[in-house]
Amino acid sequence: MSPSEILCDAKGHAKNPNVISEKIFAFGEIYKDAIKEIINYSKVLDKDGEVFIDCATRILSNFGMTRSGPFHGKIIDETLRSYWNAVGVNPHT
């Protein structure tokens, strides 16, 4: 969601401050829900890294981290799999 979608209507006119506040609140709720689900789902990591890859992919996508930066234009699963293979499950857990 771009700032212009939050601050202005389709004609470029400023939105009512209450409407802006509601959009910002709703935006935060989406992230809060995603984080809560990921924390619950990732309490136990499997040895193959599937849970890690699923959770990391969701976070990267939800937070827009695939639009630019180190994950832009890459196949996310392959990149995350290489990270998992390098680090893996902590043997002390």
VENHU-V102258 format. One record per backbone hydrogen bond with DSSP energy under -0.5 kcal/mol. NH is the residue of the N-H (numbers start at 1). CO is the residue of the C=O. If there is no record, write none. Layout:
NH,CO  NH,CO
This chain:
5,2  6,2  7,3  8,4  9,13  12,9  15,7  19,16  20,16  21,17  22,18  23,19  24,20  25,21  26,22  27,23  28,24  29,25  30,26  31,27  32,28  33,29  34,30  35,31  36,32  37,33  38,34  39,35  40,36  41,37  42,38  43,40  49,46  53,49  54,50  55,51  56,52  57,53  58,54  59,55  60,56  61,57  62,58  63,59  64,61  65,60  66,60  67,64  71,65  71,68  72,69  73,66  74,71  76,74  79,75  80,76  81,77  82,78  83,79  84,80  85,81  86,82  87,83  88,84  93,90
